[in-house]
Amino acid sequence: MCELGGMREGEVLFFVPSSIGSCWFVARCLVGLSCLVSRVWELHIFISWVCKLEFENISLSFCERAREIGLDWKREMGDDTLDRDARIQLSIGTKNSGNDDGQLSFPRGLAFDHHRGLLLLVECNNHRVQVFSCDDDDGGCSFVSKFGEHGRQPGQFLNPWGVAIDHDHDRILITDTFNNRVQSWSLSNQSFLSFIDQYESRYLEFRSPRGIAIDKHHHRIIITDTNNDRLVFLSSIDLSFLFSIGKPGSRPGELCRPSSIAIDDDRHRIIVTDTINHRVQVLSSIDGSFLFEFGSQGDQPGQINTPQGVCIDNQGRIIVADLHNHRLQSFTHEGHHISSFDCGSEYPYEVAFDEHRGVIAFTADNRVHVIGANQWLADTFSWRPDRHRYAPSWMKQAVSTMTMIRSLVDECSAMSMIPNELLFEIFSHL
């Protein structure tokens, strides 16, 4: 408490002083004013500190609430950049948050189950996972089921974030962020199986885990332990702790609030978004050693501002959700910038690639948007007979047309001798 001459901090005197005491009066007023300014500055520091709690263990951070207010403002202003983008094949959810089936509230992690034609979507603020069918003939998605509820008991969630599908063990793995644990659910019937937390091992003292991915080659599960600034490696066989890498900092191999993770199986690499360092780090999936990094803070092509989600497409390109630049960015597997996808004023958080359909899905505000095959990045989908059921509707129609033509022409004609693959390539460029 700042005091001077019996005057309490922040008080300002309003009586008119005598000529003798004028200097003393001015001094006391200046002290009072300085204390008031000090309090204002302390309030500014406090608000800045609260904003940083977005990355700490709280249920709904101040910054998330501020962003929610921003969403209301954007809705009033009628921002519809993504609604007008012809490359968007479909969107799930509405601009307003909701908790009915098919409605979303701060969706985060998402994963494609290409075996069943499903999209799994984690909702942070509704504390649940929704499942959508993406196998519709018209290219749409329909609600199938949901699981999870708010709470701290087994099978309940507190602001879940990431999701990964482990087909080898028929399970879904979900980072239960503010319960500081990872939950395992059955992929077949979506029933709760188990959870992993600090009671399983003294090394598993999670603090707000977010991203999660499966390394099939090395039989590992890798988790971004966000507020511990590290990556945690578990055995995918028995979910036991193996080792962890990373420590707080900005040097190569050091992390500051890592958010998301992806595995480049072909190159045996781990791709991690190093969020507060505004960069992406590429590590060896064999031992976790640092390989290289790319990105720096800014809004120019190739620069990043608070990166969140990351995924790998079928060409090995790295796709990053560039949160505060309101865009997705794509990079080569060496980290060179390719192009950007503008999200208007929406905040993209997580991103996933469907290797069978060639579509890219990303969460932004209270919706999920799906970019059609080959609509942003080239060659995300290429036709093969075994992929026919996953092809876009226009390509399926092309196949039917070509098949019908072949059935009408003579077996010795030139049309009957042209391979299907060549016909589809010609058709796709018309």
N, C-alpha and C positions, 0 to 999 in steps of 0.2 A: 504494500500500500504506500503510494507516494503522498507525503504530507509536508506542509511548510507553514509555520506560524499558526497551527491549529486548524488550518484549512484542509478539508478532505480532498482526496484525489478526484479530479473531474469537476469540482465546484468552480463557478465563476461568479464574482461579486458584481452587483448591479447598482450599489449606492455610489453617489458622487463623492469623491475623496476631498479632503482639505488640501490646500496648497502645500502644507508641510508634509503630508503623507502621500503625495501624488506618486512619487518614485516607488515607494513601497507598494502602493496599490497596483501600479503597472507591472511590477515584478511578480506580484501574486497572481495577477491575471495571466501573465505569460506562462507561469508555472502550471496553472490550471489548464491552459490551452495545450501546453505540451503534453500533459498527462492524458488529455482527451485524445490528441493525435496518436499517442502511444497505444491507447486502447483500440482505436480504429485499426492501427497497424497489426495489433495482436489479433483482432478479429479477422483481418485479411489472411494472416498466417494460419489461423484456425481453419478457415474455409478451405485454403489450399491443402491443408493436412487432411481434412475430411474427404476432399476429392480423391486423394491418394488411396483412401480406404476402398475404392472400387476394386483394388487388387488384394484387399485384406479380407478377413473372415467375418463378414457381416451379411445379414440376410438380404437387404436391399439397400445398396449404397446410395449416398447423397448424389453421386454423379449419375447413377442409373435413373434416379428420380428426376434429375435435371434433364437428362436425355429424354425421359418420358414426356416432360413438359414440352421439350423441343419437338417431339413427334406430334403433339397436339397442335403446336404452331404450324408445323409443316402441313398437317391435314387441312388447317384453315386456309393456308396459302395455296393449296391444291397442287403440290408437287407430285407429278405423275410420270417422271422420267422413265422408270422401269415399265410402267403400264403402257407407254407408247413405243417401247423398244420392240421391234418386230422379231428380234432374235430370241426373246423370251418365249419359250414354248408354253409354259404354264406357271401359275403362282398358286401357292397354298396359303390359306389364312386371309385375314382382312387387315386393312390399315389400322383399325382399332383392335386392341388386345381383347381377348375373350377366353373363356374356359369351357365352352361347349365343345362337343366333338368336332374336329376339323378347324376350330379356332385356336389361335396361338397367343402366347404371352412371353415375349423375349425368348424365341427359339434360339438354341445354340448348336450343339453338335448334331450331325446327321451322318447316316451311313446307308449305303445301298446293299440289300441282300439280293444279289443277282440270281441266286438259286431259286428264290421264291417270287421274284419280281416285286419286292417290297422296298419301301423307304422308311427307315427308322429315324425319328426326330425327337430330340430332347428339348423339353421346355423348362427353362430355368425358373420362371416365376410361377408356373403352374405345377412344378415339382412332379413331373410325370414324363412318360415317353408315349408318343403317338405313333401308330403304324399306318402307313398308307400303301395301297396297291398301285404300282406303276406299270401294270401289265395290261392296261386298258387298250383296246384297239384304236381308240381315238387319240392316244397319246396323253391322256389325262391321268390324274391321280385321285383315288377315292379313299375315304376313311375306312379302316379295317378294325382297329382295336386300340386300346390304350392300357398302360399299366403303371403302377406307382402312385403314391400320394404323399402329401406333406407330413413330415415327421422325422423322428430319429430312431425309430425301431427298425429291425431288419425288414427289408422290402419297402421302406419309406425313404423319401428323398428330401434333402434340404438344398435347393438350388443346384440341381445336377447340371453337368456341362457337356462332357465328352462321351462318345459312344464308339465302340468297335465291335465288329462281328467276328467271332472265332468259329469258323465252320468246322475245323478239325475236331473241336470239342463240343459242338452244338450249343454254343452259349453266346450271350450278349454281355459285354462288359461296359459298365457305365461309371464315370467318375461322379461320385456323390459329394460335390465340392465342399459344401459347408458342414457336412458331417465328417469330412476329412477321411474318406474311405473310398474303396472301389467295390461296386456290387456286381455280382454275377447272376444272370437270369437265363433260363432255358430259351434257346432259339426256337425250338419246336412248338412249345405251348405257352411261352412267355410267363412261366412261373418263377418265383424267386428261388435261387439256389444257395448263395452264400455271400459273404462280404469279407474284405481284407482291410484291416486297419492296424493301428499301432499295437494292438494286443496280439497280433500274429507274430510280430517281430519287433524288437526294439529299434530296428533300422527303419521301420515303416511309420514314422511319425509324420504323416502327411499334413501339409498345411495348404488347403485349397487346391487339390489336384484338379487339373482341367483336361488337357489333351491326353488321348490314349490311342495306341496303335499296336498292331500285331506284326511281329517280325517272324514270318513263316520259316525262313531259312534257318534261323538260329533258335527257334522255339522259344521266343521271348515275347513278353508284353512290356511295352515301354510307356511310361506315364510322365507327363510334365507335372512335377510337384511345384506348382507355381510360386507359392510364397516361401518355399525353401530354396528357390533358385537352383533347381537340380532336375535331372532325369533319373527315374527309378526303373530298374530292370527286374522283372519278375519272370519266373519260369512259367511258360504256358502249359506245362504238363501238370504241375501241382500248385501253381500260384505262389510258390515260395520266393522269398527275396533272394536276388542274386548279387546285385551291386548297384551303386548309384554313381553318377558323374555330375560335375558342375559345381560351381560355387558362386557367390555373389560377385559381380564385377562386370567390366566392359572389355576385358582382354579376350583374345581368342580362346574359346572353350569355356569362358565364364558367362554367366547368365544373369538377367534381371527380369524377373517375372515372365518366364517362358509360358506361352499360351497353348500352342498347338503343335502337333507332330505328325509326320508322314514318313512312310518307309518306301525308299526306292529299291525294290527287290533286285532289279537287273544290275544295279551298280553297287549294291550292298552299302547303302547310305541311309542315314537318318537326317531328315530335314526338320528343323525346329524354328519356330518364330520366337525370336528373342525380343519380346515386346517393348520393354522400356528402353532397350538399346537401339530400337528402330532398325533392326537388321534380321536377316535370316542366316542361321548357321547350318553348315553341312558337316556331319560327323560320320565316322566309320561305324557301320552297324556291327562290326566284328568286336571291337573293343571300346567304342565310343570316343576314339581319338579325333581331334579337330582336323578337318580337311581344308575348308575355306569358308568364307562368309561373303555375303553381298547385301547391298542396300545401305542407305544412310538416311538420316532424318531430312525430310523435305517433301515437296509436292511435284517435283519434276519426274519425267519418266524414269523408272528405275529406282527412284527414291521412295522411302516408305515412312509412314507416320502411324505408329502404334499397330504393327501387324498382328493379326489374330490367327485366323484359320489358314491351313495350307493343305494341298493335296497334290498328287502326281497323276498326270494323264497318261494315255496309252503311248504317247511319243516321248515320255520321260520329261515333259515340260512341268515346271513347278508353278503352281497357281496359288497366289497369296491374297488373302482378304486384307486389303489396305484400309483399315478401319477409318481413321480420321481424314483420309483423302477421299473417302466415299467412292471406292473403286476396287475392282479386282485387277491384279497385275499378273502377267505370265512371263516366265523366264525360261531360258534354256537350262538344261541340266548342269551347265557350267555357271549359271547365275547371270547370264546376259539378258537384258530386257528385250521382250518381244513386242508386247502390246498391252493396252489397258482396256477395261470394260467399265464404263461410267455407271455409277449407281445413283446419280442425282444427288439428293441430300440424304439418302438412306445410309445407314451404317452397316456394312457387311461384316459379319462376325466369323462364321464358319463356312467351309466349302468342301464339297465332295465330288468325286468323279465316278460315273457309272461306266465301267469298262465294257459292258455289253451293248449299251445303247449309245454310248458316246456323248452323253449329256453331262452338263456341269450344274450342280445344284448349290445354292448358297443361301444362308439365312441373313436377313436384313430387316431390322426393326421387328415388326410382328408378323413377318411373312417369310416364306421360302419361295425363291424364284429358280426356275430351271431353264438354262440356256440350251436350246436345241442342238442336236448333233451337227457339227461342222458350221455352226452359225457364227461363232466367234473365232475359235481356233480351227485351223484346217486339219482334216484327217483324224478327227476324234472318233469317227465311225467309218469303217470300210466294210462293204458288203462281202459276206461269205455265206455259202449255203447253210452252215451251222449257226449263223447269226440271223437268219432270216426273220425269226419271230421277234427279234429285238429291233428290227429296222424301222425307220420312220414310216408313217403311213403312205407318204408319196412314193417311197421306194417299194413298198409292198405292192402298191398299185402298178408300178412299172413292171415288177416281176410277173404279175397276173397278165398284164397286157402282152409282154414278150412271150409268155407261155401260150397264150391264145393264138398269137401270130404264128408261132412255130407249129401249132397243131393244124393250121390251115394251109401252110405252104408245102411244096414238094420236098421230100427228104433230101433231094440232090441240089436244092436251090442254095444260093449264097447265104440267104438269111438263116437257114437251118444250120449252117456251118460256123457261124460267128459265136464264139464263147459267150455265155451269159455275163461273165465278169466284164468283158469289153462293152457289151450292150449297155450295162448299167453305168459304166464309166461315161459312155457317150451321153446317155440320158441325163446323168447328173450335171452335165455342163451345158445343157440346153437352156 
